[in-house]
């Protein structure tokens, strides 16, 4: 054992994967969701555990006393991690911050820090925590940690796994998250405004995120149990095929651009416009209308409407038969909209898709949008199916040996992954923080982490596997 850590708001174990990778011993886990606790236990807690190990289901009950200081955590904790609830700060919630009860859970972390004094803290939250709406909350969090004796930076550390080289734990997922790291200091604590952010000196391996390929985290369809459960429905297949028929018939409206050419082919030549395509405005009746006819609409909507009318005007010969067909009449209103974010791709079947209330959103099949707790499962056009829970877990850097309880519903597994911490991102910021503050940390803790990092060991245990024929990097990204 090199160091001991406590894992709060633990989810299914993203922080555990990163710290155990360096030889850390987990002595305390707190997770309120019983199903997530089962998944965590199944993957991380089987076998021998330290005698003072505790598994907690509600951290608020572990930090309550007359003085609000005592906790039931074991003594001598070196590292404390916490992916404290993000809903109070997330754009998908009401953004009530610390006014919402879940936002106050940060104070449970603060009580534990005051009582147990771990040498290093690693917290994680959504990017929106450092947005303008939550400036006050951010300042309160940093000021509190500083008052408790931790060297922290008031400059946010934000990282997404798709920016990290696959050999270092990167995965093909755009997932900006804020990491708050602090080192316990004896004596005077530096002003947070003067402390550089954790990644200030980070020099990642050269890596172009456009080189990601989603197939590197996908299973062979022949090896997926109950594959039919993940297939697109007949209705979804019909929607995509119908929209794709229009995409194939539209003219080459962009001039050849040599600068965008790849292998002699101009990928931008058939690029769809970036504004949302709203087929309801593709009618002859709208061709004579102008800006004044939509004066009651907000400016952003008016702009999109006018662009769609102009798009229809320029491509009427192709669009009109498509728009007046019987297949169009079968499209639900939310499927009469297409958000094309796939740049120079030429078919929906080559993209990653989401079926959203705002329409069908299509992105290039290089890296996935951020996994979220709500069920907006990515549809892989080339596979004509959704990503499976196990593939989603690998996007979070959890290895191919990670498993969910056999009785668990897929909806619960997707939600747990969406709430999780990406292993490679957590590991990257942890290593860089330890490099910066090594002289302030116990030698056993600092060297355990840096020795592992210097050995170029990947914390994600083979979550990304690059085929041998690829020239992008090593063939297997394993620990």
Helices and strands as residue ranges (DSSP letters): E 4-8, H 14-21, E 25-30, H 34-44, E 54-56, H 59-62, E 79-82, G 97-99, G 101-104, H 105-116, E 120-126, G 127-130, G 132-134, H 135-147, E 150-151, E 157-159, G 161-163, G 166-168, E 177-184, G 192-194, G 209-211, G 214-217, G 221-223, G 227-230, H 234-249, G 258-260, E 261-262, E 265-266, E 277-278, G 279-281, G 284-286, G 291-294, H 299-314, H 316-323, H 326-329, G 333-335, E 337-341, G 348-350, E 351-356, E 359-364, E 379-380, E 385-386, H 389-395, H 410-418, H 423-437, G 438-440, H 443-454, E 464-465, E 476-477
